[in-house]
Amino acid sequence: MSLTTAPKPAPSAPAEKRAQRLRTGRPLRPGTVAKNVGALLLALVFVFPVYWMFSSALKPQSEMLSKDPVFVFTPTLKNFDKATGVDNFWSYVTNSLVVTVCAVLLALLVALAASFAIARMRFKGRKGLVLAVMMAQMAPWEVMVIAMYMIVRDAEMLNSIGVLTAIYFVMVLPFTIWTLRGFIAAVPVTLEEAAQIDGCTRGQAFRKVIFPLLAPGLMSTSLFGFITAWNEFAMVLILNKDKTAQTLPLWLTEFQTAFGSDWGATMAASSLFAVPVLLIFIFLQRKAVGGMTAGAVKG
Protein backbone atom coordinates (compact mmCIF):
# COMPACT_ATOMS: atom_id res chain seq x y z
CA MET A 1 0.00 0.00 0.00
CA SER A 2 1.58 3.26 -1.15
CA LEU A 3 1.16 6.52 0.67
CA THR A 4 0.70 9.67 -1.39
CA THR A 5 0.87 13.21 -0.13
CA ALA A 6 -1.52 15.88 -1.29
CA PRO A 7 0.06 18.51 -3.53
CA LYS A 8 0.78 21.84 -1.89
CA PRO A 9 -1.40 24.70 -3.06
CA ALA A 10 0.29 27.17 -5.37
CA PRO A 11 1.16 30.45 -3.65
CA SER A 12 -0.92 33.44 -4.55
CA ALA A 13 0.51 36.15 -6.78
CA PRO A 14 1.02 38.79 -4.03
CA ALA A 15 2.70 36.23 -1.75
CA GLU A 16 4.96 35.08 -4.56
CA LYS A 17 5.99 38.67 -5.34
CA ARG A 18 6.80 39.32 -1.68
CA ALA A 19 8.87 36.14 -1.48
CA GLN A 20 10.71 37.10 -4.66
CA ARG A 21 11.53 40.54 -3.26
CA LEU A 22 12.86 38.92 -0.07
CA ARG A 23 15.03 36.51 -2.09
CA THR A 24 16.46 39.17 -4.35
CA GLY A 25 16.97 41.66 -1.50
CA ARG A 26 16.48 45.10 -3.01
CA PRO A 27 19.25 47.51 -2.05
CA LEU A 28 18.18 50.47 0.07
CA ARG A 29 18.23 53.76 -1.75
CA PRO A 30 20.34 56.57 -0.25
CA GLY A 31 17.31 58.87 -0.23
CA THR A 32 15.25 56.38 1.77
CA VAL A 33 18.05 55.86 4.28
CA ALA A 34 18.49 59.62 4.71
CA LYS A 35 14.76 60.12 5.28
CA ASN A 36 14.62 57.33 7.86
CA VAL A 37 17.68 58.64 9.70
CA GLY A 38 16.30 62.18 9.67
CA ALA A 39 12.95 61.01 11.00
CA LEU A 40 14.67 59.02 13.75
CA LEU A 41 16.81 62.00 14.80
CA LEU A 42 13.78 64.29 14.79
CA ALA A 43 11.84 61.82 16.93
CA LEU A 44 14.72 61.66 19.41
CA VAL A 45 14.85 65.46 19.62
CA PHE A 46 11.17 65.59 20.59
CA VAL A 47 11.08 62.47 22.78
CA PHE A 48 14.24 63.09 24.81
CA PRO A 49 12.90 66.09 26.84
CA VAL A 50 9.81 64.06 27.75
CA TYR A 51 11.99 61.12 28.79
CA TRP A 52 14.25 63.42 30.83
CA MET A 53 11.27 64.98 32.58
CA PHE A 54 9.82 61.62 33.64
CA SER A 55 13.22 60.18 34.60
CA SER A 56 14.10 63.29 36.63
CA ALA A 57 10.83 62.95 38.51
CA LEU A 58 12.01 59.52 39.70
CA LYS A 59 15.56 60.52 40.64
CA PRO A 60 16.77 61.30 44.15
CA GLN A 61 17.61 64.96 44.71
CA SER A 62 21.37 64.31 44.90
CA GLU A 63 21.50 62.60 41.51
CA MET A 64 19.30 65.22 39.91
CA LEU A 65 21.64 68.07 40.91
CA SER A 66 24.85 66.28 39.91
CA LYS A 67 27.06 67.93 37.29
CA ASP A 68 27.20 64.81 35.13
CA PRO A 69 23.95 63.41 33.72
CA VAL A 70 22.76 60.26 35.47
CA PHE A 71 20.99 57.64 33.37
CA VAL A 72 21.14 54.67 35.75
CA PHE A 73 19.62 55.28 39.19
CA THR A 74 17.33 53.81 41.83
CA PRO A 75 13.80 55.18 41.29
CA THR A 76 12.01 56.95 44.13
CA LEU A 77 8.48 58.29 44.55
CA LYS A 78 9.37 60.99 47.09
CA ASN A 79 9.12 63.71 44.47
CA PHE A 80 5.57 62.68 43.61
CA ASP A 81 4.67 62.70 47.30
CA LYS A 82 5.91 66.30 47.55
CA ALA A 83 4.07 67.32 44.39
CA THR A 84 0.72 65.91 45.45
CA GLY A 85 1.12 66.92 49.09
CA VAL A 86 0.76 70.67 48.56
CA ASP A 87 -2.27 72.49 49.89
CA ASN A 88 -5.36 72.59 47.66
CA PHE A 89 -3.95 69.96 45.27
CA TRP A 90 -7.33 68.34 44.64
CA SER A 91 -8.90 71.76 44.18
CA TYR A 92 -6.41 72.38 41.38
CA VAL A 93 -7.28 69.04 39.78
CA THR A 94 -11.04 69.52 40.07
CA ASN A 95 -10.95 73.07 38.74
CA SER A 96 -8.80 72.10 35.75
CA LEU A 97 -11.06 69.20 34.81
CA VAL A 98 -14.27 71.20 35.21
CA VAL A 99 -13.03 74.23 33.29
CA THR A 100 -11.43 72.23 30.48
CA VAL A 101 -14.24 69.73 29.91
CA CYS A 102 -17.01 72.34 30.11
CA ALA A 103 -15.20 74.73 27.76
CA VAL A 104 -14.60 72.00 25.18
CA LEU A 105 -18.18 70.69 25.31
CA LEU A 106 -19.67 74.18 25.01
CA ALA A 107 -17.37 74.96 22.08
CA LEU A 108 -18.42 71.77 20.29
CA LEU A 109 -22.13 72.48 20.75
CA VAL A 110 -21.93 76.07 19.52
CA ALA A 111 -19.47 75.25 16.73
CA LEU A 112 -21.69 72.49 15.35
CA ALA A 113 -24.55 74.95 14.83
CA ALA A 114 -22.33 77.77 13.58
CA SER A 115 -20.30 75.63 11.19
CA PHE A 116 -23.48 74.08 9.77
CA ALA A 117 -24.90 77.55 9.10
CA ILE A 118 -21.69 78.72 7.44
CA ALA A 119 -21.26 75.60 5.31
CA ARG A 120 -24.87 75.00 4.25
CA MET A 121 -26.78 78.28 4.41
CA ARG A 122 -26.45 81.43 2.32
CA PHE A 123 -27.15 84.62 4.23
CA LYS A 124 -26.05 88.23 4.24
CA GLY A 125 -22.77 88.74 6.04
CA ARG A 126 -21.64 85.11 5.67
CA LYS A 127 -18.20 86.01 4.27
CA GLY A 128 -17.76 88.62 6.98
CA LEU A 129 -18.56 86.02 9.63
CA VAL A 130 -15.98 83.62 8.17
CA LEU A 131 -13.39 86.40 8.16
CA ALA A 132 -14.22 87.28 11.78
CA VAL A 133 -13.75 83.63 12.79
CA MET A 134 -10.34 83.54 11.11
CA MET A 135 -9.27 86.79 12.78
CA ALA A 136 -10.42 85.54 16.18
CA GLN A 137 -8.42 82.37 15.67
CA MET A 138 -5.25 84.35 14.95
CA ALA A 139 -5.72 86.82 17.81
CA PRO A 140 -3.10 86.56 20.61
CA TRP A 141 -5.18 86.28 23.77
CA GLU A 142 -2.32 87.35 26.00
CA VAL A 143 -2.61 90.96 24.81
CA MET A 144 -6.19 91.06 26.07
CA VAL A 145 -5.42 89.95 29.61
CA ILE A 146 -5.59 93.48 31.03
CA ALA A 147 -8.87 94.25 29.27
CA MET A 148 -10.33 90.95 30.47
CA TYR A 149 -9.21 91.67 34.03
CA MET A 150 -10.84 95.11 34.05
CA ILE A 151 -14.13 93.73 32.69
CA VAL A 152 -14.26 90.86 35.20
CA ARG A 153 -13.17 93.12 38.08
CA ASP A 154 -15.86 95.71 37.32
CA ALA A 155 -18.43 92.91 37.18
CA GLU A 156 -17.17 91.70 40.59
CA MET A 157 -16.60 88.18 39.23
CA LEU A 158 -12.95 87.60 40.04
CA ASN A 159 -11.99 84.12 41.33
CA SER A 160 -14.89 82.60 39.38
CA ILE A 161 -14.64 79.20 37.74
CA GLY A 162 -17.61 80.09 35.52
CA VAL A 163 -15.89 83.18 34.10
CA LEU A 164 -12.72 81.18 33.43
CA THR A 165 -14.78 78.53 31.63
CA ALA A 166 -16.45 81.18 29.47
CA ILE A 167 -13.09 82.69 28.50
CA TYR A 168 -11.62 79.30 27.59
CA PHE A 169 -14.77 78.52 25.62
CA VAL A 170 -14.29 81.68 23.54
CA MET A 171 -10.59 80.86 23.06
CA VAL A 172 -11.19 77.42 21.51
CA LEU A 173 -14.38 78.30 19.63
CA PRO A 174 -12.88 79.84 16.44
CA PHE A 175 -10.68 76.84 15.64
CA THR A 176 -13.57 74.48 16.35
CA ILE A 177 -15.89 76.37 13.99
CA TRP A 178 -13.29 76.56 11.25
CA THR A 179 -12.42 72.86 11.37
CA LEU A 180 -15.98 71.56 11.62
CA ARG A 181 -17.02 73.85 8.76
CA GLY A 182 -14.63 72.00 6.48
CA PHE A 183 -16.02 68.62 7.52
CA ILE A 184 -19.63 69.63 7.02
CA ALA A 185 -18.81 71.12 3.62
CA ALA A 186 -17.16 67.81 2.65
CA VAL A 187 -20.40 65.89 3.21
CA PRO A 188 -22.38 65.82 -0.09
CA VAL A 189 -25.57 67.85 0.05
CA THR A 190 -27.34 65.04 -1.80
CA LEU A 191 -27.15 62.83 1.31
CA GLU A 192 -28.97 65.42 3.36
CA GLU A 193 -31.53 66.00 0.60
CA ALA A 194 -32.14 62.25 0.26
CA ALA A 195 -32.83 62.02 4.00
CA GLN A 196 -35.31 64.90 3.74
CA ILE A 197 -37.05 63.19 0.81
CA ASP A 198 -37.41 60.09 2.99
CA GLY A 199 -39.29 62.16 5.57
CA CYS A 200 -36.59 63.58 7.84
CA THR A 201 -36.63 67.18 8.92
CA ARG A 202 -33.49 69.24 8.46
CA GLY A 203 -32.56 68.69 12.08
CA GLN A 204 -33.09 64.93 11.82
CA ALA A 205 -31.05 64.81 8.60
CA PHE A 206 -28.20 66.57 10.38
CA ARG A 207 -28.41 64.27 13.40
CA LYS A 208 -28.73 61.00 11.46
CA VAL A 209 -26.65 61.68 8.33
CA ILE A 210 -24.12 64.47 8.86
CA PHE A 211 -23.29 64.12 12.56
CA PRO A 212 -22.01 60.49 12.35
CA LEU A 213 -19.59 61.56 9.59
CA LEU A 214 -18.05 64.27 11.77
CA ALA A 215 -16.28 61.95 14.23
CA PRO A 216 -12.70 62.75 13.01
CA GLY A 217 -13.42 66.48 13.15
CA LEU A 218 -14.96 66.27 16.61
CA MET A 219 -11.94 64.32 17.88
CA SER A 220 -9.37 66.71 16.44
CA THR A 221 -11.14 69.82 17.71
CA SER A 222 -11.71 68.23 21.12
CA LEU A 223 -8.02 67.42 21.39
CA PHE A 224 -6.99 70.94 20.40
CA GLY A 225 -9.49 72.52 22.78
CA PHE A 226 -8.44 70.27 25.65
CA ILE A 227 -4.75 71.10 25.20
CA THR A 228 -5.46 74.83 24.92
CA ALA A 229 -7.64 75.03 28.02
CA TRP A 230 -5.55 72.56 30.05
CA ASN A 231 -2.29 74.48 29.47
CA GLU A 232 -3.62 78.05 29.74
CA PHE A 233 -1.72 80.07 32.34
CA ALA A 234 -2.03 83.83 31.86
CA MET A 235 -5.79 84.21 32.32
CA VAL A 236 -6.07 82.13 35.47
CA LEU A 237 -2.99 83.84 36.92
CA ILE A 238 -4.56 87.29 36.55
CA LEU A 239 -8.24 86.52 37.21
CA ASN A 240 -8.10 83.90 39.97
CA LYS A 241 -5.92 84.93 42.89
CA ASP A 242 -7.73 82.67 45.34
CA LYS A 243 -5.89 79.35 45.71
CA THR A 244 -9.13 77.38 45.76
CA ALA A 245 -10.13 78.83 42.36
CA GLN A 246 -6.86 78.16 40.54
CA THR A 247 -5.96 75.41 38.09
CA LEU A 248 -3.05 73.01 37.63
CA PRO A 249 -0.75 75.33 35.60
CA LEU A 250 -0.41 77.49 38.73
CA TRP A 251 0.21 74.37 40.79
CA LEU A 252 3.47 73.95 38.86
CA THR A 253 4.76 77.20 40.37
CA GLU A 254 4.27 76.03 43.97
CA PHE A 255 7.79 74.56 44.12
CA GLN A 256 9.69 77.74 43.23
CA THR A 257 10.45 79.93 46.23
CA ALA A 258 12.85 82.73 47.16
CA PHE A 259 15.18 80.09 48.61
CA GLY A 260 15.44 78.09 45.38
CA SER A 261 13.52 75.56 43.35
CA ASP A 262 12.64 72.00 44.26
CA TRP A 263 13.40 70.49 40.87
CA GLY A 264 12.41 66.98 41.87
CA ALA A 265 8.91 68.05 42.87
CA THR A 266 8.70 70.33 39.83
CA MET A 267 9.55 67.48 37.46
CA ALA A 268 7.08 65.19 39.23
CA ALA A 269 4.35 67.81 38.98
CA SER A 270 5.16 68.41 35.31
CA SER A 271 4.96 64.67 34.64
CA LEU A 272 1.58 64.36 36.33
CA PHE A 273 0.37 67.46 34.48
CA ALA A 274 1.40 66.01 31.11
CA VAL A 275 -0.08 62.54 31.60
CA PRO A 276 -3.74 63.38 30.72
CA VAL A 277 -2.70 65.17 27.52
CA LEU A 278 -0.39 62.33 26.50
CA LEU A 279 -3.08 59.71 27.10
CA ILE A 280 -5.72 61.64 25.16
CA PHE A 281 -3.30 62.28 22.30
CA ILE A 282 -2.27 58.61 22.09
CA PHE A 283 -5.91 57.56 22.08
CA LEU A 284 -7.04 60.10 19.46
CA GLN A 285 -3.88 60.68 17.41
CA ARG A 286 -4.89 58.86 14.22
CA LYS A 287 -8.35 60.36 14.02
CA ALA A 288 -7.14 63.76 15.18
CA VAL A 289 -4.33 64.15 12.63
CA GLY A 290 -6.60 63.08 9.80
CA GLY A 291 -9.31 65.37 11.09
CA MET A 292 -7.07 68.45 11.20
CA THR A 293 -5.78 67.99 7.66
CA ALA A 294 -9.13 67.09 6.10
CA GLY A 295 -11.09 69.80 7.87
CA ALA A 296 -8.53 72.48 7.10
CA VAL A 297 -8.37 72.05 3.32
CA LYS A 298 -11.89 71.12 2.40
CA GLY A 299 -14.66 73.66 2.22
TILUM-382061 format. One record per residue (C-alpha): residue in three letters; residue number from 1; x, y, z. Coordinates in nm, 2 decimals, padded with zeros to 4 digits. Each point is the difference from the previous one (the first is absolute). Example, Ala and Ser with C-alpha at 12.3 -4.5 7.8 and 13.67 -1.06 7.14 Angstrom:
# TILUM-382061
<"ALA" 1 <01.23 -00.45 00.78>>,
<"SER" 2 <00.14 00.34 -00.07>>,
# end
This chain:
# TILUM-382061
<"MET" 1 <00.00 00.00 00.00>>,
<"SER" 2 <00.16 00.33 -00.12>>,
<"LEU" 3 <-00.04 00.32 00.19>>,
<"THR" 4 <-00.05 00.32 -00.21>>,
<"THR" 5 <00.02 00.35 00.13>>,
<"ALA" 6 <-00.24 00.27 -00.12>>,
<"PRO" 7 <00.16 00.26 -00.22>>,
<"LYS" 8 <00.07 00.33 00.16>>,
<"PRO" 9 <-00.22 00.29 -00.12>>,
<"ALA" 10 <00.17 00.25 -00.23>>,
<"PRO" 11 <00.09 00.32 00.17>>,
<"SER" 12 <-00.21 00.30 -00.09>>,
<"ALA" 13 <00.14 00.28 -00.22>>,
<"PRO" 14 <00.05 00.26 00.28>>,
<"ALA" 15 <00.17 -00.26 00.23>>,
<"GLU" 16 <00.23 -00.11 -00.29>>,
<"LYS" 17 <00.10 00.36 -00.07>>,
<"ARG" 18 <00.08 00.06 00.36>>,
<"ALA" 19 <00.21 -00.32 00.02>>,
<"GLN" 20 <00.18 00.10 -00.32>>,
<"ARG" 21 <00.08 00.34 00.14>>,
<"LEU" 22 <00.14 -00.16 00.32>>,
<"ARG" 23 <00.21 -00.24 -00.20>>,
<"THR" 24 <00.15 00.27 -00.23>>,
<"GLY" 25 <00.05 00.25 00.29>>,
<"ARG" 26 <-00.05 00.34 -00.15>>,
<"PRO" 27 <00.28 00.24 00.09>>,
<"LEU" 28 <-00.11 00.30 00.22>>,
<"ARG" 29 <00.00 00.33 -00.18>>,
<"PRO" 30 <00.21 00.28 00.15>>,
<"GLY" 31 <-00.30 00.23 00.00>>,
<"THR" 32 <-00.21 -00.25 00.20>>,
<"VAL" 33 <00.29 -00.05 00.25>>,
<"ALA" 34 <00.04 00.37 00.04>>,
<"LYS" 35 <-00.37 00.05 00.06>>,
<"ASN" 36 <-00.02 -00.28 00.26>>,
<"VAL" 37 <00.31 00.13 00.18>>,
<"GLY" 38 <-00.14 00.36 00.00>>,
<"ALA" 39 <-00.34 -00.12 00.13>>,
<"LEU" 40 <00.18 -00.20 00.28>>,
<"LEU" 41 <00.21 00.30 00.10>>,
<"LEU" 42 <-00.30 00.23 00.00>>,
<"ALA" 43 <-00.20 -00.25 00.21>>,
<"LEU" 44 <00.29 -00.01 00.25>>,
<"VAL" 45 <00.02 00.38 00.02>>,
<"PHE" 46 <-00.37 00.01 00.10>>,
<"VAL" 47 <-00.01 -00.31 00.22>>,
<"PHE" 48 <00.31 00.06 00.20>>,
<"PRO" 49 <-00.13 00.30 00.20>>,
<"VAL" 50 <-00.31 -00.20 00.10>>,
<"TYR" 51 <00.22 -00.30 00.10>>,
<"TRP" 52 <00.22 00.23 00.20>>,
<"MET" 53 <-00.29 00.16 00.18>>,
<"PHE" 54 <-00.15 -00.34 00.10>>,
<"SER" 55 <00.34 -00.14 00.10>>,
<"SER" 56 <00.09 00.31 00.20>>,
<"ALA" 57 <-00.33 -00.04 00.19>>,
<"LEU" 58 <00.12 -00.34 00.12>>,
<"LYS" 59 <00.36 00.10 00.09>>,
<"PRO" 60 <00.12 00.08 00.36>>,
<"GLN" 61 <00.08 00.37 00.05>>,
<"SER" 62 <00.38 -00.07 00.02>>,
<"GLU" 63 <00.01 -00.17 -00.34>>,
<"MET" 64 <-00.22 00.26 -00.16>>,
<"LEU" 65 <00.23 00.29 00.10>>,
<"SER" 66 <00.32 -00.18 -00.10>>,
<"LYS" 67 <00.23 00.16 -00.26>>,
<"ASP" 68 <00.01 -00.31 -00.22>>,
<"PRO" 69 <-00.33 -00.14 -00.14>>,
<"VAL" 70 <-00.11 -00.31 00.18>>,
<"PHE" 71 <-00.18 -00.27 -00.21>>,
<"VAL" 72 <00.01 -00.29 00.24>>,
<"PHE" 73 <-00.15 00.06 00.34>>,
<"THR" 74 <-00.23 -00.15 00.26>>,
<"PRO" 75 <-00.35 00.14 -00.05>>,
<"THR" 76 <-00.18 00.17 00.28>>,
<"LEU" 77 <-00.35 00.14 00.04>>,
<"LYS" 78 <00.09 00.27 00.26>>,
<"ASN" 79 <-00.03 00.27 -00.26>>,
<"PHE" 80 <-00.35 -00.10 -00.09>>,
<"ASP" 81 <-00.09 00.00 00.37>>,
<"LYS" 82 <00.12 00.36 00.03>>,
<"ALA" 83 <-00.18 00.10 -00.32>>,
<"THR" 84 <-00.34 -00.14 00.11>>,
<"GLY" 85 <00.04 00.10 00.36>>,
<"VAL" 86 <-00.03 00.38 -00.05>>,
<"ASP" 87 <-00.31 00.18 00.13>>,
<"ASN" 88 <-00.31 00.01 -00.22>>,
<"PHE" 89 <00.14 -00.26 -00.24>>,
<"TRP" 90 <-00.33 -00.17 -00.07>>,
<"SER" 91 <-00.16 00.35 -00.04>>,
<"TYR" 92 <00.25 00.06 -00.28>>,
<"VAL" 93 <-00.09 -00.34 -00.16>>,
<"THR" 94 <-00.37 00.05 00.03>>,
<"ASN" 95 <00.01 00.36 -00.14>>,
<"SER" 96 <00.21 -00.10 -00.29>>,
<"LEU" 97 <-00.23 -00.29 -00.10>>,
<"VAL" 98 <-00.32 00.20 00.04>>,
<"VAL" 99 <00.13 00.30 -00.19>>,
<"THR" 100 <00.16 -00.20 -00.28>>,
<"VAL" 101 <-00.28 -00.25 -00.06>>,
<"CYS" 102 <-00.28 00.26 00.02>>,
<"ALA" 103 <00.18 00.24 -00.23>>,
<"VAL" 104 <00.06 -00.27 -00.26>>,
<"LEU" 105 <-00.36 -00.13 00.01>>,
<"LEU" 106 <-00.15 00.35 -00.03>>,
<"ALA" 107 <00.23 00.08 -00.29>>,
<"LEU" 108 <-00.10 -00.32 -00.18>>,
<"LEU" 109 <-00.37 00.07 00.04>>,
<"VAL" 110 <00.02 00.36 -00.12>>,
<"ALA" 111 <00.24 -00.09 -00.28>>,
<"LEU" 112 <-00.22 -00.27 -00.14>>,
<"ALA" 113 <-00.29 00.24 -00.05>>,
<"ALA" 114 <00.23 00.29 -00.12>>,
<"SER" 115 <00.20 -00.22 -00.24>>,
<"PHE" 116 <-00.32 -00.15 -00.14>>,
<"ALA" 117 <-00.14 00.34 -00.07>>,
<"ILE" 118 <00.32 00.12 -00.17>>,
<"ALA" 119 <00.04 -00.31 -00.21>>,
<"ARG" 120 <-00.36 -00.06 -00.10>>,
<"MET" 121 <-00.19 00.33 00.01>>,
<"ARG" 122 <00.04 00.31 -00.21>>,
<"PHE" 123 <-00.07 00.32 00.19>>,
<"LYS" 124 <00.11 00.36 00.00>>,
<"GLY" 125 <00.32 00.05 00.18>>,
<"ARG" 126 <00.12 -00.36 -00.03>>,
<"LYS" 127 <00.34 00.09 -00.14>>,
<"GLY" 128 <00.04 00.26 00.27>>,
<"LEU" 129 <-00.08 -00.26 00.26>>,
<"VAL" 130 <00.26 -00.24 -00.14>>,
<"LEU" 131 <00.26 00.28 00.00>>,
<"ALA" 132 <-00.08 00.09 00.36>>,
<"VAL" 133 <00.04 -00.37 00.10>>,
<"MET" 134 <00.35 -00.01 -00.17>>,
<"MET" 135 <00.10 00.33 00.17>>,
<"ALA" 136 <-00.11 -00.13 00.34>>,
<"GLN" 137 <00.20 -00.31 -00.05>>,
<"MET" 138 <00.32 00.19 -00.07>>,
<"ALA" 139 <-00.05 00.25 00.28>>,
<"PRO" 140 <00.26 -00.02 00.28>>,
<"TRP" 141 <-00.21 -00.03 00.32>>,
<"GLU" 142 <00.29 00.11 00.22>>,
<"VAL" 143 <-00.03 00.36 -00.12>>,
<"MET" 144 <-00.36 00.01 00.13>>,
<"VAL" 145 <00.08 -00.11 00.35>>,
<"ILE" 146 <-00.02 00.35 00.14>>,
<"ALA" 147 <-00.33 00.08 -00.17>>,
<"MET" 148 <-00.14 -00.34 00.12>>,
<"TYR" 149 <00.11 00.08 00.35>>,
<"MET" 150 <-00.16 00.34 00.00>>,
<"ILE" 151 <-00.33 -00.14 -00.13>>,
<"VAL" 152 <-00.02 -00.28 00.25>>,
<"ARG" 153 <00.11 00.22 00.29>>,
<"ASP" 154 <-00.27 00.26 -00.08>>,
<"ALA" 155 <-00.25 -00.28 -00.01>>,
<"GLU" 156 <00.12 -00.12 00.34>>,
<"MET" 157 <00.06 -00.35 -00.14>>,
<"LEU" 158 <00.36 -00.06 00.08>>,
<"ASN" 159 <00.10 -00.35 00.13>>,
<"SER" 160 <-00.29 -00.15 -00.19>>,
<"ILE" 161 <00.03 -00.34 -00.17>>,
<"GLY" 162 <-00.30 00.09 -00.22>>,
<"VAL" 163 <00.17 00.31 -00.14>>,
<"LEU" 164 <00.32 -00.20 -00.07>>,
<"THR" 165 <-00.21 -00.27 -00.18>>,
<"ALA" 166 <-00.16 00.27 -00.21>>,
<"ILE" 167 <00.33 00.15 -00.10>>,
<"TYR" 168 <00.15 -00.34 -00.09>>,
<"PHE" 169 <-00.32 -00.08 -00.20>>,
<"VAL" 170 <00.05 00.32 -00.21>>,
<"MET" 171 <00.37 -00.08 -00.04>>,
<"VAL" 172 <-00.06 -00.35 -00.16>>,
<"LEU" 173 <-00.32 00.09 -00.19>>,
<"PRO" 174 <00.15 00.15 -00.32>>,
<"PHE" 175 <00.22 -00.30 -00.08>>,
<"THR" 176 <-00.29 -00.23 00.08>>,
<"ILE" 177 <-00.23 00.19 -00.24>>,
<"TRP" 178 <00.26 00.02 -00.28>>,
<"THR" 179 <00.09 -00.37 00.02>>,
<"LEU" 180 <-00.36 -00.13 00.02>>,
<"ARG" 181 <-00.10 00.23 -00.28>>,
<"GLY" 182 <00.24 -00.19 -00.23>>,
<"PHE" 183 <-00.14 -00.34 00.10>>,
<"ILE" 184 <-00.36 00.10 -00.05>>,
<"ALA" 185 <00.08 00.15 -00.34>>,
<"ALA" 186 <00.16 -00.33 -00.09>>,
<"VAL" 187 <-00.32 -00.19 00.05>>,
<"PRO" 188 <-00.20 -00.01 -00.33>>,
<"VAL" 189 <-00.32 00.21 00.02>>,
<"THR" 190 <-00.17 -00.29 -00.19>>,
<"LEU" 191 <00.02 -00.22 00.31>>,
<"GLU" 192 <-00.19 00.26 00.21>>,
<"GLU" 193 <-00.25 00.06 -00.28>>,
<"ALA" 194 <-00.06 -00.37 -00.03>>,
<"ALA" 195 <-00.07 -00.03 00.37>>,
<"GLN" 196 <-00.25 00.29 -00.03>>,
<"ILE" 197 <-00.18 -00.17 -00.29>>,
<"ASP" 198 <-00.03 -00.31 00.22>>,
<"GLY" 199 <-00.19 00.21 00.26>>,
<"CYS" 200 <00.27 00.14 00.22>>,
<"THR" 201 <00.00 00.36 00.11>>,
<"ARG" 202 <00.31 00.20 -00.04>>,
<"GLY" 203 <00.09 -00.05 00.36>>,
<"GLN" 204 <-00.05 -00.38 -00.03>>,
<"ALA" 205 <00.20 -00.01 -00.32>>,
<"PHE" 206 <00.29 00.18 00.18>>,
<"ARG" 207 <-00.02 -00.23 00.30>>,
<"LYS" 208 <-00.03 -00.33 -00.19>>,
<"VAL" 209 <00.21 00.07 -00.32>>,
<"ILE" 210 <00.25 00.28 00.06>>,
<"PHE" 211 <00.08 -00.04 00.37>>,
<"PRO" 212 <00.13 -00.36 -00.03>>,
<"LEU" 213 <00.24 00.11 -00.27>>,
<"LEU" 214 <00.16 00.27 00.22>>,
<"ALA" 215 <00.17 -00.23 00.24>>,
<"PRO" 216 <00.36 00.07 -00.12>>,
<"GLY" 217 <-00.07 00.38 00.02>>,
<"LEU" 218 <-00.16 -00.02 00.34>>,
<"MET" 219 <00.31 -00.20 00.13>>,
<"SER" 220 <00.25 00.24 -00.15>>,
<"THR" 221 <-00.17 00.31 00.13>>,
<"SER" 222 <-00.06 -00.16 00.34>>,
<"LEU" 223 <00.37 -00.08 00.03>>,
<"PHE" 224 <00.10 00.35 -00.10>>,
<"GLY" 225 <-00.25 00.16 00.24>>,
<"PHE" 226 <00.11 -00.22 00.28>>,
<"ILE" 227 <00.37 00.08 -00.04>>,
<"THR" 228 <-00.08 00.37 -00.03>>,
<"ALA" 229 <-00.21 00.02 00.31>>,
<"TRP" 230 <00.20 -00.24 00.20>>,
<"ASN" 231 <00.33 00.19 -00.05>>,
<"GLU" 232 <-00.13 00.35 00.02>>,
<"PHE" 233 <00.19 00.21 00.26>>,
<"ALA" 234 <-00.03 00.37 -00.04>>,
<"MET" 235 <-00.38 00.04 00.04>>,
<"VAL" 236 <-00.03 -00.21 00.32>>,
<"LEU" 237 <00.31 00.17 00.14>>,
<"ILE" 238 <-00.16 00.35 -00.04>>,
<"LEU" 239 <-00.36 -00.08 00.07>>,
<"ASN" 240 <00.01 -00.26 00.28>>,
<"LYS" 241 <00.22 00.10 00.29>>,
<"ASP" 242 <-00.18 -00.22 00.24>>,
<"LYS" 243 <00.18 -00.34 00.04>>,
<"THR" 244 <-00.32 -00.19 00.01>>,
<"ALA" 245 <-00.10 00.14 -00.34>>,
<"GLN" 246 <00.32 -00.06 -00.19>>,
<"THR" 247 <00.09 -00.28 -00.24>>,
<"LEU" 248 <00.29 -00.24 -00.05>>,
<"PRO" 249 <00.24 00.23 -00.20>>,
<"LEU" 250 <00.03 00.22 00.31>>,
<"TRP" 251 <00.06 -00.31 00.21>>,
<"LEU" 252 <00.33 -00.04 -00.19>>,
<"THR" 253 <00.13 00.32 00.15>>,
<"GLU" 254 <-00.05 -00.12 00.36>>,
<"PHE" 255 <00.35 -00.14 00.01>>,
<"GLN" 256 <00.19 00.31 -00.09>>,
<"THR" 257 <00.07 00.22 00.30>>,
<"ALA" 258 <00.24 00.28 00.10>>,
<"PHE" 259 <00.24 -00.26 00.14>>,
<"GLY" 260 <00.02 -00.20 -00.32>>,
<"SER" 261 <-00.19 -00.25 -00.21>>,
<"ASP" 262 <-00.09 -00.36 00.10>>,
<"TRP" 263 <00.08 -00.15 -00.34>>,
<"GLY" 264 <-00.10 -00.35 00.10>>,
<"ALA" 265 <-00.35 00.10 00.10>>,
<"THR" 266 <-00.02 00.23 -00.31>>,
<"MET" 267 <00.08 -00.28 -00.23>>,
<"ALA" 268 <-00.24 -00.23 00.17>>,
<"ALA" 269 <-00.27 00.26 -00.02>>,
<"SER" 270 <00.08 00.06 -00.37>>,
<"SER" 271 <-00.02 -00.37 -00.07>>,
<"LEU" 272 <-00.34 -00.03 00.17>>,
<"PHE" 273 <-00.12 00.31 -00.18>>,
<"ALA" 274 <00.10 -00.15 -00.34>>,
<"VAL" 275 <-00.15 -00.35 00.05>>,
<"PRO" 276 <-00.36 00.09 -00.09>>,
<"VAL" 277 <00.10 00.18 -00.32>>,
<"LEU" 278 <00.23 -00.29 -00.10>>,
<"LEU" 279 <-00.27 -00.26 00.06>>,
<"ILE" 280 <-00.26 00.19 -00.19>>,
<"PHE" 281 <00.24 00.07 -00.29>>,
<"ILE" 282 <00.10 -00.37 -00.02>>,
<"PHE" 283 <-00.36 -00.10 00.00>>,
<"LEU" 284 <-00.11 00.25 -00.26>>,
<"GLN" 285 <00.31 00.06 -00.21>>,
<"ARG" 286 <-00.10 -00.18 -00.32>>,
<"LYS" 287 <-00.35 00.15 -00.02>>,
<"ALA" 288 <00.13 00.34 00.12>>,
<"VAL" 289 <00.28 00.03 -00.26>>,
<"GLY" 290 <-00.23 -00.10 -00.28>>,
<"GLY" 291 <-00.27 00.23 00.13>>,
<"MET" 292 <00.22 00.30 00.01>>,
<"THR" 293 <00.13 -00.04 -00.35>>,
<"ALA" 294 <-00.33 -00.09 -00.16>>,
<"GLY" 295 <-00.20 00.27 00.18>>,
<"ALA" 296 <00.26 00.27 -00.08>>,
<"VAL" 297 <00.01 -00.05 -00.38>>,
<"LYS" 298 <-00.35 -00.09 -00.09>>,
<"GLY" 299 <-00.28 00.26 -00.02>>,
# end
